[in-house]
Amino acid sequence: MSKARIKLESKSKDDLNSVCSEIKSIAQKSGVEMHGPIPLPTKHFHISTRKTPCGDGSDTYEKWDLRVYKRLIELSVSDEKVLYEIMKMRFPSDVQVQMNLNA
């Protein structure tokens, strides 16, 4: 029996949760033991830029915020068909997927 560790990252929490629920339904249909989705710490990126690039006028700033959400799913896989089904899934463009297999 091998273990598969799937790490998901996205800027959109809704897209990430929908992908996690699809993987969960695939695991439940095939009877695979699953742990997760485990929420990992969210990365926050804060950027503040000046509104007037030439330097004239008042000191006004625009603030930009980016959050990257992460989830971890662990599967105990005895049959490789489950992994093929997960690999065939269509993921939204902003969801990044990493899959590691341990024997």
ChimeraX attribute file (.defattr): number of C-alpha atoms within 10 A of each C-alpha:
attribute: neighborCount
match mode: 1-to-1
recipient: residues
	/A:1	9
	/A:2	12
	/A:3	16
	/A:4	18
	/A:5	16
	/A:6	20
	/A:7	18
	/A:8	22
	/A:9	20
	/A:10	21
	/A:11	17
	/A:12	14
	/A:13	14
	/A:14	10
	/A:15	16
	/A:16	21
	/A:17	17
	/A:18	13
	/A:19	18
	/A:20	19
	/A:21	12
	/A:22	13
	/A:23	20
	/A:24	18
	/A:25	12
	/A:26	15
	/A:27	20
	/A:28	12
	/A:29	9
	/A:30	12
	/A:31	11
	/A:32	16
	/A:33	13
	/A:34	17
	/A:35	13
	/A:36	13
	/A:37	19
	/A:38	13
	/A:39	12
	/A:40	13
	/A:41	10
	/A:42	14
	/A:43	12
	/A:44	11
	/A:45	10
	/A:46	10
	/A:47	11
	/A:48	11
	/A:49	11
	/A:50	13
	/A:51	15
	/A:52	13
	/A:53	7
	/A:54	7
	/A:55	9
	/A:56	8
	/A:57	8
	/A:58	9
	/A:59	9
	/A:60	11
	/A:61	12
	/A:62	10
	/A:63	11
	/A:64	10
	/A:65	9
	/A:66	11
	/A:67	14
	/A:68	14
	/A:69	20
	/A:70	22
	/A:71	20
	/A:72	18
	/A:73	19
	/A:74	19
	/A:75	20
	/A:76	17
	/A:77	22
	/A:78	12
	/A:79	12
	/A:80	9
	/A:81	11
	/A:82	18
	/A:83	17
	/A:84	10
	/A:85	12
	/A:86	16
	/A:87	12
	/A:88	8
	/A:89	11
	/A:90	8
	/A:91	15
	/A:92	13
	/A:93	8
	/A:94	12
	/A:95	17
	/A:96	14
	/A:97	13
	/A:98	10
	/A:99	14
	/A:100	10
	/A:101	14
	/A:102	10
	/A:103	7
